[in-house]
Amino acid sequence: MKKTIEVKNLSELPKAAATILNDLKGHKVVAFFGKMGVGKTTLIKALCNELGVEDVVSSPTFALINEYLAGTGEPVFHFDFYRINSIEEVFDIGYEEYIYSDHFCFIEWPEMIMELLPESYVYLSINENEDGIRQISYEIPE
């Protein structure tokens, strides 16, 4: 399934996040594609908020991974691979244990680790129009 949501301002983000989570239908690995500053981390914050995360959600640019607790008590993993220098760094953090844990894994800069993504993941891209409207497009695997 392919879908696109337009977000005109931040007040529309919670509704967009709720729609995305509803559409995931059990898919837990979401790869976020988009230019620097387009709103990947902001969308992940909204998704985490919808999941009941009470922790401060921030990009794990230097740590590579942040772990939050959803309202259900389940972990939510947030990756940022922008600054990795080699695939070995990803293996060093135990990436496979997270990705195959059946918990939410939100991945920023997945293009840095494409060969490590599981066979079935949600491809989500964010683009900004000239007027500042964000288009969030995602494809849910069958």
Residue, then its C-alpha position, 0 to 999 in steps of 0.5 A: m500500500k502506498k499513501t501520501i499525507e500532506v502536513k501544512n503545519l505542526s498542529e497537523l502532525p499528531k493526526a498524521a502520526a496516528t494515521i501512519l501508525n494505524d496504517l503500519k498494520g504490524h510492520k515495526v521497522v520504518a526507514f525515514f528518507g529525506k533531506m537534512g532538516v525536512g522533519k524526520t526527527t520531528l515526525i518520529k517525536a510525533l509517532c513516539n508521542e502517539l505510542g505513549v512515550e514520555d521520554v524526551v525524544s531526540s535524534p541519536t546522532f552521536a549515540l546512533i540509537n536511543e531507546y524509549l518506552a512506549g505507554t505499553g512498556e515496550p521499547v521503541f528504538h530510534f536510530d540515526f546513521y548519518r554519522i557512521n563511518s562503516i557498517e562495522e559500527v552498526f554491527d558493534i551496537g548489536y543492530e540485529e537484536y534491535i531490528y529483529s526484536d519485533h519492537f518499533c525501530f525508527i531509522e533516520w538515514p537508512e541509506m547508509i545501511m541499506e544492505l542491512l535493512p530487513e527484507s520487509y520494512v516500511y519506506l517513508s519519505i518526507n519532502e518539503n514543497e516550496d510553500g513549506i508543506r511537507q509531503i509524507s509518503y510511505e509504502i507498506p509491504e504486502 
